[in-house]
Structures are given as C-alpha cells and as structure tokens.
C-alpha cells in the first residue's frame, strides 16, 4: 500500500482528530466530510480501534507496512508495548527534524531528509525512518540552512518538546532522551492500537 498523499484535512475531519496537531483542520467544520458528515455515527469496538490506529499512522505519515513493522519491533522491547511503539515513532529522523523546528510539517521534514539536506552527527542521512539515538545531534547542510521555508519555520517555532534541545548559534538539535508518555500525543489511547493488532 502506497503512502497517502491526498488531502490531510479530509482525513482529519473524518477521524475528528487534528493530525497536524494544530487544530486548524477542525476549526471551521468539526464534523466528517461529505453529504452525510453531520449525521451521528456510533462506532463498534473494532471501529474505535481502527480509528485510533489511523490517527497515529496519518500523524506520522507512515504507510501500513512501515507502521506494522515498527509495531512489531516495539513488541521486542522491555516495558509497555503501546508506549514503546510511540517512542519508536518519535525517534524517527523525519519526526525529530520536525520537532526541532527545521520544518513546519512532518511531510516537509520527510522531504528534506529524503533530499539529503539533513545530517546526524555530521554525516548525511537521507533515510526518513532512520532511528535516532539519545545523544545524537541533528543539523542541516550549509545550503539547507539558507532555505526560506527553513528560516520561516525556525522563526515560527515557539515551543520544542523537552526531549529535544536546540542550539540557535550552531543551528543544531540534540535528541537528549527518549520521550515520556505524557509528552507524546496525549489524546491517543495506544492500548486500542495494541488491541487492534492483537485481535
């Protein structure tokens, strides 16, 4: 299954969840799209599990195969399966480029990584799914630092999560530690995702 490249706002309205985490998608029309969008719908337990899984998948912009692979990797780690899964998603390079403020959206950050504009510990990495370890430093190539959209994104970034530190002078971000559960998608019920795949 290919990655979804269609309108994100329509997906957000269908799921009643802001996948950009800005809330803009639901600002004007907080109901599902389509002719019958305002009808009340009651979801089954399976429907709730599927919706929760889709919220996370579209938030991070993964296709189903990548998403399931990461879920299976989280199963092998110590601790709670659902929390480990979210931590692995947060540790992706494209996500941390977004968290650092180098890009205004995760889709934009994925494109930056894929085009070879991002470095990890001084070495170019062009794999968006690259797993960053705590202590590693993320930076941009000299050419990329001058891009208008990068400068605009850095200027508009007023908040960064505590597990990412940013050095304005060097234009570098450090992944300090693995995030804790309250710092990741507080509205998501990861137990429903675990139930979905274990059903």
Residue pairs with C-beta under 8 A, 6 or more apart in sequence:
1 63
1 64
1 65
2 63
3 61
3 62
3 63
4 11
4 58
4 61
4 63
8 19
8 20
8 25
8 58
9 24
9 25
10 33
11 19
11 54
11 58
12 18
12 19
12 20
12 25
12 26
12 58
13 25
13 26
13 29
13 30
13 31
13 32
13 33
13 37
14 32
14 33
15 51
15 54
15 55
15 58
16 26
16 30
16 31
16 32
17 55
17 187
18 24
18 25
18 26
19 25
19 55
19 58
19 59
20 105
21 59
29 37
31 37
31 38
32 38
32 41
43 51
46 196
46 199
48 192
49 192
49 193
49 195
49 196
49 199
50 196
52 188
52 189
52 190
52 192
52 193
52 196
53 67
53 192
53 193
53 196
53 197
55 188
56 67
56 86
56 89
56 185
56 188
56 190
56 193
57 64
57 67
59 106
59 185
60 67
60 89
60 92
60 95
60 106
61 94
61 106
61 107
61 110
62 70
62 89
66 129
68 197
70 85
70 88
70 89
71 85
71 193
71 197
73 88
74 81
74 82
74 84
74 85
74 87
74 88
75 81
75 84
77 84
81 194
82 190
82 191
82 193
82 194
83 181
83 190
85 190
85 193
85 194
86 179
86 181
86 184
86 185
86 188
86 190
87 178
87 179
87 184
88 131
89 95
90 96
90 99
90 163
90 178
90 179
90 184
91 131
91 132
91 133
91 175
91 178
92 128
92 129
92 130
92 131
92 132
93 113
93 118
93 120
93 125
93 127
93 128
93 129
93 130
93 131
93 132
93 138
94 106
94 109
94 110
94 113
94 128
94 129
95 106
95 109
96 132
96 138
96 164
96 173
96 175
97 103
97 109
97 112
97 113
97 118
97 138
98 105
98 106
98 108
98 109
99 160
99 161
99 164
99 173
100 138
100 160
100 164
100 166
100 173
101 153
101 154
101 156
101 157
101 160
101 166
101 173
102 109
102 112
102 118
102 138
102 140
102 150
102 153
102 154
102 173
103 109
103 112
103 149
103 150
103 153
104 149
104 152
104 153
104 156
108 149
108 153
109 128
110 128
112 118
112 140
112 144
112 150
113 125
113 126
113 127
113 128
113 130
114 126
114 128
115 126
116 124
116 126
116 141
117 140
117 141
117 143
117 144
117 147
118 124
118 125
118 126
118 138
118 139
118 140
118 141
118 144
119 125
119 138
119 139
119 140
119 141
120 130
120 132
120 136
120 137
120 138
121 136
121 137
122 137
122 139
124 141
132 138
132 175
133 175
134 175
134 176
134 177
134 178
135 174
135 175
135 176
136 174
136 175
137 172
137 173
137 174
137 175
138 172
138 173
138 174
138 175
139 170
139 171
139 172
139 173
140 150
140 171
144 150
145 171
154 171
160 166
160 173
161 179
161 183
162 176
162 183
163 175
163 176
163 177
163 178
163 179
163 180
163 183
164 173
164 174
164 175
164 176
165 173
165 174
165 176
166 172
166 173
166 174
167 173
167 174
